[in-house]
Amino acid sequence: MARSLKIPLFAEVSDHYRQMIERSMIERIYHEDELILDYDDQSTDVLFILSGKVRVLYRSPMGREVILADLGADDFFGELSAIDNAGRSANVTALQRSEIISLPRAQFMEVATAVPAVAEQLLTTLVGRIRALDQRFSEMSVMKTNERLYAELLRLSQPRRGAAAERIISPPPFHHHLAGRIGCRREVVSRELSQLMKEGIIVKTKGGLVLADVELLKERVAAALD
């Protein structure tokens, strides 16, 4: 199968553009903890994840790092630098062995501006990311640390099989990763999780972190945003 056929963004391009993409793509394997992009890199390629998982980090002028997103198969990143031809605004590191395809800016922009289906998918992705950042900015502005933790636990969780009223984060998240997501120290996260466990709102199991009282967490988040 042609590599471009594995990339959802290019599912509807013509043979002409597909051949151009195929000629321009470079495929590479990144291993766990390997740096893919760094802050202020001047590269402008767009990168597509065929398999694996990567983490996107933002670093403030004061050096604080905040986890923006974890991306997996079928996701792409680096599109901002391709669009505005500016340096990279985030750090991207492989969380596990990842198969990545890069496409130069010129070819990406040619397809994105010539194929309506590609442009629409690109805009939809950008809007989704902006909405997610807006939500997190709002939380940082109006929520206390413990309330931001409640919101992040809900975001990271998935329905728990066999328990309709519960959700689970599996594998259980590292405390310093949670801290990086909500902009606080690891010790604060550890203290707040211990309190939630005392209240019976979350339960730590071998398979993950169980949100036993999802509705209460949602109520606390909603109250914080009122």
Salt bridges, closest charged atoms under 4 A:
GLU22 OE1 - ARG3 NE 3.83
GLU27 OE1 - ARG3 NH1 3.86
GLU34 OE2 - ARG28 NH2 2.69
GLU65 OE2 - ARG59 NH2 3.32
ASP70 OD1 - ARG55 NE 2.76
ASP70 OD2 - ARG181 NH2 2.52
GLU79 OE2 - ARG129 NH1 2.81
GLU139 OE1 - ARG155 NH2 2.92
GLU152 OE1 - ARG155 NH2 2.69
GLU152 OE2 - ARG181 NH1 3.67
GLU166 OE1 - ARG160 NH1 2.70
GLU187 OE1 - ARG185 NH1 3.48
GLU187 OE2 - ARG186 NH2 3.45
GLU199 OE1 - ARG220 NH2 2.74
GLU215 OE2 - LYS218 NZ 3.97
